[in-house]
Amino acid sequence: MVRTYNYEFIDKEQLKNFIEKHRIRLYPNILAQIFVGNGTWKEIQEIQFIMKELLPNAQLIGCTSSAAILDGKIVEGKTVINFTLFEHTKVETGLIQITDHDKKIETDNINLKAIIAYMTQPSVQIRDFFTDIPTEKEVIVAGGSATNSSGKEVLVFTSDSVTSNGIVFVKLYNPNLFIDTYHNIEYSKFGESIEITKAENNRILSINNKKPVRFFEKSFDSNLKDFYRVGCELPFLFLKNGEDKFCFIKDILPDGTMKASLELRSGDELYMVYFDLERMIESSLQQLNSLANYSVETVFTFINMGRKTLFESFTKQELLHLQTLGEVSGLITLSEGMAGSVKDKTTNFSVAAIVLSETEKLPVASKKDVEIAIAETDTETLPTVNRKKFHYHFTTEMSNQLYFTNTIKLLTKQLTYLSGLLEKSNRMLFYDKDTELPNRLKITETVDNLISDRVYKKFAVLFIDIDRFKLINDSFGHYVGDMVIGIIANRLKFILTDDIFIGRFAGDKFTVILRKELDAKQIMILANTILLSISEPIEYEGQEFAISASIGVSYYPDDGKDAETILRNADTAMNRAKKYGGNQIIFFSSEMNEQIKYSFELENYLRRAIEKNELFLLYQPVVDLRTGRINGSEALIRWNHPNLGLISPMEFIPIAEETGLIQEIGKWVLMEGCRQNQEWIDKGYDELFISINVSARQFLHPSFVEHLHESLQYSGMDPKKLHLELTETGMIDNVEKSIAIMKEIQSLGVRISIDDFGTGYSSLSYLKNLPIDTLKIDRTFINNFKSETVDYSIVKAIITMGNGLSVKVVAEGVETYEQLIELKKMNCDYAQGYYIEKPVHPDRFIEIIDNKKLRIS
């Protein structure tokens, strides 16, 4: 038999008298649960000391709690001790620190029946800390997170330990222990889901791209004003870690944003919910009547703080009902949970309880009738709800809640019907029937909303127009033209994300609205992605269409303060792009940043640089540190524009990579570099090799190996004379694909070098798997290359690593004779830098080879 005694702790003497009165010391298995109202470390340690002295053999767990259960009633700010005395059930308690999450607690598979735990953090999953819970029989795992309404830290403890970052637990072992559960929460979703489009921690900045306060002003009509009579916060439901979680609006801020009870992220979907009191009463009565068929001896309860606040009157009656079944103990929690070993039955925002007994189940016929009469606390007009032996009386609070529930149910039915009609009419009015994209009206409305909501301080609008689209219509007919528009619309849908709005403005003109604030460089990258997608060939009845487009960009508020101006200026920029020949991106230029203009000009010039012979190569000698002779070079690209003069690779290479021009430029460098090196070899310089830099984007392009093969055939150069320099970070981004390409390259005989080594991951775990021939030490380590420096140690380690992997090592950026000598002492193979020679023209390179041999000793 299980006996339970609840006691409000006053002092040591009274506790001693209570223990003696109920002869608690005589029981073999004693569980003491202590709920310290707003307790401190010192108060808890004093109680631990008293309990050890008075009941040294008792198993103890406890926690701070803003409220606890005493004789079936909720008491706040008090310390309550619950003594549960077992005759046949083994009791075992413990404490686990959250930092010991990997430390699992073993269990007795044969006799374990239940685990009860209290934790300091609501997010903790109790079951994660226990192993070997048998799956063939039901083991109840239940508990709740501690609270502390005073704002002090939340604590859990055993008889020996206290922590603010962990869980305490009790395990009950008895194969014959009767155990059942009670949990009660019934809710329904209301209306359509809403999207959190911008959030910071628990602050909601926008809902469905509107300021939260404006969203609710438009969403709630006068029929919902009675919601606030319930006296609770606005509840929502959303999916988190696979479970429904409740979230509440805690505060409305002066700027129209809101604070929520949980941390939210952009993209979270929420549903407004209402708690159905009528269903909760029915569920409660059904469970209570079922439990009344058993000899219940004790009940452990976990009451969610939000549940207590929202349904205070109902919860109090519910506790008294449970008290008639068996002695109730428990606490108010921030979250609670209950699960079996086979199937989880987790609950949230509820009253959860486990029911225990060491006595066999009683026959229903011999169970005395239980009639409970609860006095009404308020004037009542609604009828009493009865179910068998238990019943609830309605208070004014419960009447308001029931009225609200019925109102919501009625509105939900009406809104379901109306939303179908509204959706149909909305699509007809605001969406293009051919592409199913938002039309001109919707585009204008979206820009208006972004401006009026003031959530986004800055956003961009792109106008996209298909170049020479009229020619397609005139030549092949409007049917083919519509097909092309549909294909392009689908391509745009595919490449754009949720943060980006796309619509069909008219004809062959599309509009993109960037809700997420992006800088000019990011917009250029996105716009070039759009152009590349549109330019993919379209085939129809054996006819291939080469499509291009022009894009104009305008910013809010730089290029306009209203929707009409913003859209018009984007259209103006787009028309300017078409006048310049199409297939271009132009920003509206009234206040355009000079650097953006310059970058855009460079891109346009770069597209024609190869055909105008403006690109050329310089060659920097590479010296063999064993002989002191030059036996190779690195080809370095340069651009001489007729008006702008020499342009640094640091300026135009990134543009080439962003726009895709790197493929054409890279192919030219391969062809010219191999041709030049073979010309030198034909003149008798047989030992010369050439190193050519390859960007990651160029290297991973499907046609790269084909371009490489063409360059070798075109020049007639021995593949062993070609070294390809690949950046370390470029390889690590896609290791498997990189290794496959590298092996294919090596099968041709071409050597592979890792450039700028040491600036990226520099890990043997991946380096040992790369098929490489050379490591090239980045110049940043050579700049401060002095003994007893970190850079000195790094260089030495890289050279040692290279020797161990049987690959050659090249040091670049050598500026002094002393650096050269130290590198030779470290067994570095090659070096290059201004001390040896700067990059030079081809004719000068041969003169240097003939006249220069370094003194290395």
Stockholm file with secondary structure:
# STOCKHOLM 1.0

chainA/1-857         MVRTYNYEFIDKEQLKNFIEKHRIRLYPNILAQIFVGNGTWKEIQEIQFIMKELLPNAQLIGCTSSAAILDGKIVEGKTVINFTLFEHTKVETGLIQITDHDKKIETDNINLKAIIAYMTQPSVQIRDFFTDIPTEKEVIVAGGSATNSSGKEVLVFTSDSVTSNGIVFVKLYNPNLFIDTYHNIEYSKFGESIEITKAENNRILSINNKKPVRFFEKSFDSNLKDFYRVGCELPFLFLKNGEDKFCFIKDILPDGTMKASLELRSGDELYMVYFDLERMIESSLQQLNSLANYSVETVFTFINMGRKTLFESFTKQELLHLQTLGEVSGLITLSEGMAGSVKDKTTNFSVAAIVLSETEKLPVASKKDVEIAIAETDTETLPTVNRKKFHYHFTTEMSNQLYFTNTIKLLTKQLTYLSGLLEKSNRMLFYDKDTELPNRLKITETVDNLISDRVYKKFAVLFIDIDRFKLINDSFGHYVGDMVIGIIANRLKFILTDDIFIGRFAGDKFTVILRKELDAKQIMILANTILLSISEPIEYEGQEFAISASIGVSYYPDDGKDAETILRNADTAMNRAKKYGGNQIIFFSSEMNEQIKYSFELENYLRRAIEKNELFLLYQPVVDLRTGRINGSEALIRWNHPNLGLISPMEFIPIAEETGLIQEIGKWVLMEGCRQNQEWIDKGYDELFISINVSARQFLHPSFVEHLHESLQYSGMDPKKLHLELTETGMIDNVEKSIAIMKEIQSLGVRISIDDFGTGYSSLSYLKNLPIDTLKIDRTFINNFKSETVDYSIVKAIITMGNGLSVKVVAEGVETYEQLIELKKMNCDYAQGYYIEKPVHPDRFIEIIDNKKLRIS
#=GR chainA/1-857 SS CCEEEEEECCCHHHHHHHHHHTTGGGCSEEEEEEEETTCCHHHHHHHHHHHHHHCTTCEEEEEECSEEEETTEEEESCEEEEEEEESSCEEEEEEEEGGGTTCCBCCCTTTEEEEEEEESCTTCCGGGGBCCCCSSSCCEEEEEECCCTTSSCCCEEESSCEESSEEEEEEEECTTCEEEEEEECCEEEEEEEEEEEEEETTEEEEETTBCHHHHHHHHCCGGGGGGGGGCSCEEEEEEETTEEEEEEEEEECTTSCEEESSCCCTTCEEEEEEECHHHHHHHHHHHHHHHTTSCCCEEEEEEEHHHHHHTHHHHHHHHHHHHHHSEEEEEEESCEEEECSSSBCCCCSSEEEEEEESSCCCCGGGSCCCCCCCCCSSCCCSCCEEETTEEECCCHHHHHHHHHHHHHHHHHHHHHHHHHHHHHHHHHHHBCTTTCCBCHHHHHHHHHHHHHHCCCSCEEEEEEEETTHHHHHHHHCHHHHHHHHHHHHHHHHHHCCTTEEEEEEETTEEEEEECSCCCHHHHHHHHHHHHHHHHSCEEETTEEECCCEEEEEEEETTTCSSHHHHHHHHHHHHHHHHHTTSSCEEECCTTCCHHHHHHHHHHHHHTTTTTTTCEEEEEEEEEETTTCCEEEEEEEEEEEETTTEEECHHHHHHHHHHHTTHHHHHHHHHHHHHHHHHHHHHTTCTTCEEEEEECHHHHTSTTHHHHHHHHHHHHTCCGGGEEEEEEHHHHHTTHHHHHHHHHHHHHTTCEEEEEEETSSCCCHHHHTTSCCSEEEECHHHHHTCCTTSHHHHHHHHHHHHHHHTTCEEEEECCCSHHHHHHHHHTTCCEEESTTTCCCBCHHHHHHHHHHCCCCCC
#=GC SS_cons         CCEEEEEECCCHHHHHHHHHHTTGGGCSEEEEEEEETTCCHHHHHHHHHHHHHHCTTCEEEEEECSEEEETTEEEESCEEEEEEEESSCEEEEEEEEGGGTTCCBCCCTTTEEEEEEEESCTTCCGGGGBCCCCSSSCCEEEEEECCCTTSSCCCEEESSCEESSEEEEEEEECTTCEEEEEEECCEEEEEEEEEEEEEETTEEEEETTBCHHHHHHHHCCGGGGGGGGGCSCEEEEEEETTEEEEEEEEEECTTSCEEESSCCCTTCEEEEEEECHHHHHHHHHHHHHHHTTSCCCEEEEEEEHHHHHHTHHHHHHHHHHHHHHSEEEEEEESCEEEECSSSBCCCCSSEEEEEEESSCCCCGGGSCCCCCCCCCSSCCCSCCEEETTEEECCCHHHHHHHHHHHHHHHHHHHHHHHHHHHHHHHHHHHBCTTTCCBCHHHHHHHHHHHHHHCCCSCEEEEEEEETTHHHHHHHHCHHHHHHHHHHHHHHHHHHCCTTEEEEEEETTEEEEEECSCCCHHHHHHHHHHHHHHHHSCEEETTEEECCCEEEEEEEETTTCSSHHHHHHHHHHHHHHHHHTTSSCEEECCTTCCHHHHHHHHHHHHHTTTTTTTCEEEEEEEEEETTTCCEEEEEEEEEEEETTTEEECHHHHHHHHHHHTTHHHHHHHHHHHHHHHHHHHHHTTCTTCEEEEEECHHHHTSTTHHHHHHHHHHHHTCCGGGEEEEEEHHHHHTTHHHHHHHHHHHHHTTCEEEEEEETSSCCCHHHHTTSCCSEEEECHHHHHTCCTTSHHHHHHHHHHHHHHHTTCEEEEECCCSHHHHHHHHHTTCCEEESTTTCCCBCHHHHHHHHHHCCCCCC
//
